[in-house]
Amino acid sequence: MVKAVVGANWGDEGKGKITDTLANEADIVIRFQGGANAGHTIVNQYGKFALHTMPSGVFHPDIMNIIGNGMAFDIDKFIQELDEIVSRGVPKPQLMVSDRVQVMMPYHVQFDSLEEARLAGKSFGSTKSGIAPFYSDKFAKIGWQINEFYQDDEVLMEKINRIADQKDVLLTGLYHTDPIDRQGLLQWIKDRREKVKDYLGNVSLYLDTAIREGKNILLEGQLGTMKDPDHGIYPMVTSSSPLAAYGAIGAGIPPYEIKKVVVVSKAYSSAVGAGEFVSEIFGEDAELLRNHGGDGGEYGATTGRPRRVGWYDCVASKYGCRLQGATDVAFTVLDDLGYLDEIPVCVAYELDGKEITEFPVTKDLKRCKPVYRTFKGWKCDIRGIRKFEDLPREAQDYVNFIESQIGYPITMVSNGPGRDDIIYRRGAV
């Protein structure tokens, strides 16, 4: 069976932990989109890890972990991450990289940083990981599939020159910096291809065989619905689709094989980067929530930036679950709210004097104000509880109300950072 683990909101929902937990029953975990621009934080017996490129199944020695063709493959970060986890006592994981994956090139990262600096106060809040330039080149057909690296120098140099002729105009004319070092880029390619050649494989064929053999496959998404370039808060979005539907493309499998879609949604809202965020809070309330949130606080796993935080948004989450095609909702970090006397929940938006419960397009989202309903807090530590009925009544009421608002079944409740800190409810995956 193929299951997808994806985000309902702006990312940072706790997908890494849920993937790591569900990997107990998986044979294969595959990242199908995005790159090193967002991290998945995992806490297990080896310690605390922030994965940016590796699939979240790398801590399970019996699992094949795959970099799918839909990813932006950063070779240096891949090698660095592999070395780091092994150096901390994790058995070397099984890894496969699609021979069709496209490679993050050094000039992609350079262009990302230069453009964010040029835009200054009007920037998109990029992590400067090269994602937008990478996907721009991919769809302009001047990207590099990894298999292209294994060609003669003459062929490689012809493509380098063709690309550099375009890029240098921008580098020198718009950004007033040095042109691409063409011979240096050729050497960079030759160095990197040696580091990853043993990991390359025909992923689509491998997955086809695995599906026929009845293997359990997890598709691991990055970010969430609000960052989708079509259905998110455009233009403050990412450059590849974080929707479960794209998992079929980014992994190379038929769409009808995705039988379960586990949509992860946090018990409050958070986001890294710019864009509309209706239930965002500020000041002391935000600082308290940020510092209680997550294992060590709400700070980006990739950037270290303080995450923007807010109360749970039923409007955005219902929309996010619908677009993802949720069969199950995993509700995370419920334990982080135990310090609150009262917990507001955004149940609607006020737009031009009217209440709405459907998520609007970005131009209207800018004028929306949150409509809150307040719940009594439970004021205690709920970590270690394994049955939903053993939670304080106030915590049960909070979860049940949100489930009724979003209209999708919450079958998993995370109440701690560890792999085993999960409450399974009826019909859990």
C-alpha positions in Angstrom: 0.0 0.0 0.0 1.1 3.5 -0.8 0.5 6.2 1.9 1.3 9.9 1.6 2.3 12.1 4.6 1.7 15.7 3.8 1.0 19.1 5.4 -2.3 20.8 5.9 -1.0 24.3 6.4 2.2 26.4 6.0 4.6 23.6 6.7 6.3 22.9 10.0 3.4 20.7 11.1 5.5 17.8 12.4 5.5 15.6 9.2 9.0 14.3 10.0 7.8 12.7 13.3 4.7 11.2 11.7 6.7 9.8 8.8 9.3 8.4 11.2 6.5 6.8 13.3 4.6 5.3 10.4 7.9 4.0 9.0 7.6 1.2 11.6 5.3 -0.4 9.1 7.0 0.7 5.9 9.4 -0.9 3.5 10.2 2.3 1.5 10.1 6.0 2.3 10.4 8.5 -0.6 10.7 12.2 -0.7 8.9 13.4 -3.8 9.3 17.2 -4.0 11.1 20.2 -2.6 14.7 20.3 -1.5 16.9 21.4 1.4 14.7 24.5 1.9 12.7 23.0 4.8 13.6 20.6 7.5 11.9 17.7 9.3 12.8 17.5 13.0 12.9 13.9 14.4 13.6 12.8 18.0 14.5 9.2 18.6 16.9 7.0 20.5 19.9 8.4 18.6 19.1 12.0 19.5 17.4 15.0 17.9 17.9 15.5 14.1 16.8 18.1 11.5 16.7 16.4 8.2 16.6 18.6 5.1 17.4 16.2 2.2 17.2 12.7 3.6 13.8 10.9 3.8 12.6 10.5 7.4 13.0 6.7 7.2 16.8 6.8 7.5 16.7 5.8 11.1 15.1 2.4 10.3 17.9 0.2 9.0 15.5 -2.1 7.1 13.9 0.6 5.0 14.9 1.8 1.5 15.0 5.6 1.5 14.6 7.2 -1.8 15.2 10.7 -3.3 12.5 10.9 -5.9 12.7 12.5 -9.3 10.5 15.5 -8.2 13.1 16.7 -5.7 15.7 19.4 -6.0 18.7 17.3 -5.2 21.5 19.1 -3.3 24.4 16.7 -3.5 26.6 18.5 -1.0 23.8 18.6 1.7 22.9 15.0 0.9 26.5 13.8 1.6 26.8 16.1 4.6 23.6 14.9 6.2 24.5 11.2 5.6 27.9 11.8 7.2 26.3 13.5 10.2 23.7 10.9 11.0 26.3 8.0 10.7 28.8 9.9 12.9 26.1 10.1 15.6 25.7 6.3 15.8 22.9 5.8 13.2 23.5 2.6 11.1 24.2 3.6 7.5 20.8 3.7 5.9 19.7 2.1 2.6 19.5 4.9 0.0 18.5 5.3 -3.6 18.6 8.4 -5.7 16.4 8.6 -8.9 18.5 8.7 -12.0 16.0 11.3 -13.3 16.3 13.7 -10.3 17.5 17.1 -11.2 20.5 18.6 -9.4 20.7 21.8 -7.4 23.6 23.7 -9.0 25.8 26.3 -7.2 24.5 29.1 -9.3 20.9 28.3 -8.3 21.8 29.1 -4.7 23.7 32.2 -5.8 20.8 33.6 -7.8 18.4 32.9 -4.9 20.5 35.0 -2.5 21.1 37.7 -5.0 17.4 38.1 -5.9 16.3 38.2 -2.2 18.9 40.9 -1.6 17.7 42.8 -4.6 14.0 42.6 -3.5 14.9 43.6 0.0 11.7 44.5 1.9 9.6 43.0 -0.9 11.3 39.6 -0.8 9.5 36.2 -0.7 11.1 35.1 2.5 13.2 32.5 0.7 15.5 30.2 2.7 18.1 31.0 0.0 18.5 27.3 -0.8 18.2 27.9 -4.6 14.7 26.4 -4.9 13.0 29.0 -7.1 15.9 29.3 -9.6 16.2 25.5 -9.6 12.6 24.9 -10.6 12.6 27.8 -13.0 15.5 26.2 -14.9 13.8 22.7 -14.7 10.7 24.0 -16.5 12.7 26.2 -18.8 14.5 22.9 -19.8 17.9 24.1 -18.8 18.2 22.1 -15.7 20.5 19.2 -15.1 19.2 15.6 -14.6 21.7 13.7 -12.6 22.2 11.2 -15.5 23.5 14.1 -17.6 26.5 14.4 -15.3 27.9 11.1 -16.7 28.9 12.4 -20.1 32.1 13.4 -21.8 33.7 16.7 -20.9 33.0 18.1 -24.4 29.3 17.4 -24.1 29.2 18.8 -20.5 31.1 21.9 -21.6 28.7 22.6 -24.4 25.8 22.7 -22.0 27.7 24.7 -19.5 28.5 27.4 -22.1 24.9 27.5 -23.3 23.5 28.0 -19.8 26.3 30.4 -18.8 25.6 32.6 -21.8 22.2 33.2 -20.4 23.1 33.5 -16.7 26.0 35.8 -17.2 23.8 38.5 -18.6 21.9 38.6 -15.4 24.9 38.2 -13.1 26.8 41.0 -14.7 24.0 43.3 -15.9 21.4 43.0 -13.1 23.3 41.8 -10.1 26.7 43.5 -10.9 28.7 40.4 -9.9 31.1 38.0 -11.5 30.1 35.6 -14.4 30.0 31.9 -13.9 33.4 30.1 -13.7 32.8 27.6 -16.5 35.8 25.4 -16.0 35.2 25.5 -12.3 31.6 24.4 -12.9 32.8 21.5 -15.0 35.1 20.3 -12.2 32.3 20.7 -9.7 30.1 18.3 -11.8 32.9 15.8 -12.1 33.6 15.8 -8.4 30.0 15.5 -7.3 29.1 12.7 -9.8 31.7 10.5 -8.2 30.1 11.0 -4.7 26.6 9.8 -5.7 27.0 7.4 -8.6 26.6 4.3 -6.3 23.2 5.5 -5.1 21.6 6.1 -8.5 18.8 3.8 -9.6 15.7 3.4 -11.7 13.2 4.5 -9.0 10.1 4.2 -11.0 10.8 0.6 -11.9 11.9 -0.2 -8.4 8.6 1.2 -7.0 6.5 -0.6 -9.6 8.1 -3.9 -8.5 7.6 -3.0 -4.9 3.9 -2.2 -5.4 3.4 -5.5 -7.3 5.0 -7.3 -4.3 2.7 -5.7 -1.8 5.3 -3.5 -0.1 4.3 -0.6 2.1 5.5 2.7 0.7 5.4 6.1 2.4 5.5 9.3 0.2 7.0 12.1 2.3 5.9 15.6 1.5 7.6 18.9 2.4 5.8 22.1 3.5 2.0 22.2 3.3 -1.0 23.2 1.2 -0.6 26.9 1.8 2.8 26.8 0.1 1.4 25.1 -3.1 2.2 27.3 -6.2 -1.4 26.8 -7.5 -3.6 26.4 -4.4 -1.5 28.2 -1.8 -1.0 31.9 -0.8 0.6 32.8 -4.1 3.1 34.3 -4.7 4.4 33.6 -1.2 4.7 29.9 -2.0 7.3 27.3 -2.8 8.2 26.2 -6.3 7.1 22.6 -6.3 3.7 21.1 -5.3 3.5 19.8 -1.7 0.1 18.2 -2.5 -0.3 14.4 -2.2 -1.4 14.3 -5.8 2.0 15.4 -6.9 3.5 12.4 -5.1 2.6 10.2 -8.0 4.6 12.4 -10.4 7.5 13.1 -8.0 7.9 9.4 -7.2 7.0 7.9 -10.6 4.0 5.8 -9.7 0.3 5.8 -11.0 -1.9 8.2 -9.0 -4.4 5.4 -8.2 -1.8 3.6 -6.1 -2.0 6.3 -3.4 -4.6 4.7 -1.0 -4.1 6.7 2.2 -3.3 10.4 2.6 -2.2 11.3 6.1 -2.5 15.1 6.5 -0.5 16.5 9.4 -1.9 19.6 11.2 -0.5 21.2 14.3 -2.6 22.0 17.3 -1.8 25.7 16.8 -0.5 27.5 13.7 3.1 28.4 12.7 4.9 29.4 9.6 8.4 30.4 8.3 8.6 33.0 5.6 6.4 35.7 4.3 2.7 35.6 3.3 -0.8 35.9 4.6 -1.5 34.3 8.0 -4.9 35.3 9.3 -4.6 33.8 12.8 -1.1 35.1 13.5 -0.5 36.5 17.0 2.2 38.9 18.1 3.9 40.3 21.2 4.0 38.4 24.5 1.4 35.9 23.5 3.4 35.0 20.5 6.7 34.7 22.5 5.0 32.4 25.0 3.6 30.1 22.3 6.8 30.1 20.3 8.9 29.2 23.3 6.5 26.5 24.5 6.1 25.1 21.0 8.1 22.1 19.7 11.0 20.5 21.4 13.1 23.6 22.1 10.9 26.2 20.6 9.4 27.2 17.3 12.4 28.0 15.2 12.9 26.9 11.6 14.8 23.6 11.2 16.5 25.0 8.1 17.0 28.7 8.8 16.8 28.9 12.6 14.5 31.9 12.1 11.7 32.3 14.7 8.6 30.9 13.3 5.5 33.1 13.0 2.9 31.6 15.3 -0.9 31.9 15.8 -4.0 30.0 17.0 -5.4 27.0 15.2 -7.1 28.0 11.9 -10.1 25.8 11.0 -10.7 27.7 7.8 -7.2 27.1 6.4 -7.0 23.6 7.8 -10.3 22.5 6.3 -9.1 23.8 2.9 -5.7 22.2 3.3 -7.2 18.8 4.1 -9.6 19.0 1.2 -6.9 19.9 -1.3 -4.7 17.1 0.0 -7.5 14.6 -0.1 -7.2 13.6 3.5 -8.2 10.1 4.6 -6.6 10.7 8.0 -5.5 13.7 10.0 -2.5 13.5 12.4 -2.9 16.3 15.0 0.5 17.2 16.5 2.0 19.0 19.5 -1.1 19.0 21.5 1.1 18.9 24.6 2.5 22.3 23.9 -0.7 24.0 24.8 -0.8 22.8 28.4 0.3 26.1 29.8 -2.7 28.1 28.6 -5.8 29.0 30.7 -7.8 29.6 27.5 -7.1 28.6 23.9 -8.6 30.5 21.0 -9.6 28.7 17.8 -10.1 30.6 14.5 -13.5 29.2 13.3 -14.2 31.8 10.5 -12.8 34.8 8.7 -14.5 38.2 8.6 -14.2 39.6 5.1 -15.7 43.0 4.3 -18.2 42.7 7.1 -19.3 39.1 6.4 -18.2 35.8 8.0 -16.8 33.2 5.7 -15.6 29.6 6.3 -14.1 28.9 2.9 -10.5 29.8 2.3 -10.3 32.8 -0.2 -7.8 33.7 -2.9 -4.8 35.8 -1.8 -6.1 39.2 -2.8 -9.1 38.7 -0.5 -7.1 37.0 2.2 -5.2 40.2 2.9 -8.5 41.8 4.2 -9.6 38.9 6.3 -9.8 39.1 10.1 -10.0 36.0 12.4 -13.2 35.1 14.2 -12.4 33.2 17.4 -14.1 30.7 19.7 -12.3 30.2 23.0 -11.8 26.9 24.8 -10.8 26.3 28.4 -7.3 25.0 28.7 -6.3 21.8 30.6 -3.3 23.3 32.5 -1.3 20.1 32.9 1.3 17.9 31.2 -0.3 15.3 28.9 2.9 13.6 27.7 2.9 9.9 28.3 -0.8 9.4 27.9 -1.6 6.7 25.3 -5.4 6.6 25.3 -7.6 9.4 24.0 -10.1 8.9 26.8 -7.3 9.4 29.4 -6.7 12.9 28.2 -8.2 15.7 30.3 -11.8 16.5 29.2 -10.7 19.9 28.0 -8.1 18.4 25.7 -10.6 15.9 24.3 -13.1 18.7 23.7 -10.5 20.8 21.9 -9.6 17.9 19.5 -13.2 16.8 18.9 -14.3 20.4 18.2 -11.5 20.9 15.6 -12.3 17.6 14.0 -15.9 18.6 13.6 -14.9 21.9 12.1 -12.4 20.6 9.5 -14.6 17.6 8.6 -11.9 15.0 8.4 -11.1 12.3 11.0 -8.3 12.9 13.4 -6.9 9.4 13.9 -3.5 10.3 15.4 -2.8 12.8 18.2 0.9 13.6 19.0 1.5 14.5 22.6 5.3 14.7 22.8 8.4 14.8 20.6 9.3 11.1 20.7 8.4 8.4 18.2 6.1 6.7 20.7 4.4 9.9 21.9 1.3 9.1 19.8 -2.3 8.5 20.7 -4.1 6.3 18.1 -7.8 6.9 17.7 -10.5 5.0 15.8 -9.4 3.7 12.3 -5.8 5.0 12.6 -3.6 4.2 9.6 
